């Protein structure tokens, strides 16, 4: 019997490519939260950064995906993929909680990572969310595997996760690096997991989400 401990909760999930294709988080994380009773709206735009969610932005050079409740996933191609302004999404969905899944697009794996640029990116979104009074949870990047076409390294992903942990307030941070050992979840390109990897990540995110202080006293 499915435990609907999140019954009555409305969750808006936004993020980058990890939410932008079937069998990614838009399938497994969306399903996990829905099965626990939440009403979920997921929107992922490939390549999007936090600031891209302040306005409608065609950030997705490789498309995107959207899913509402128990409806099928809607795929967006390169020509149609666009973020939506976070204020517009909040006004429409009236979510109790926003889940932001972004980390790899901030890492600039093949370039230098600067705290100043990342801080501007992150705070531009967290401040916009904060103005609405909506609770927010930020899910940091997972280990992935080293190498691949994106040049992901364990040192850089650890650096980015540590940065996010201390800079996403007033959002609550979920550290994905505590969920597995480096390289334990198989990827196809260093960054994006196999369906099994996404299922494992989703299960761990859901467990962490339910245990957060902002959720322990949740009542419909």
Secondary structure, 3 states (H helix, E strand, C coil): CCCCCCCCCEEEEEECHHHCCCCCHHHHHHHHHHHCCCEEEEEEECCCCHHHHCCCCCCCCCCEEEEECCCCCEEECCCCCCCCCHHHHHHHHCCCEEEEECCHHHHCCCCCCCHHHHHHHHHHHHHHHHHHCCEEEEECCCCCCCECCCCECHHHHHHHHHHHHCCCCCCEEECHHHCCCCCCCCECCCCCECHHHHHHHHHHHHHHHHHCHHHHCCCC
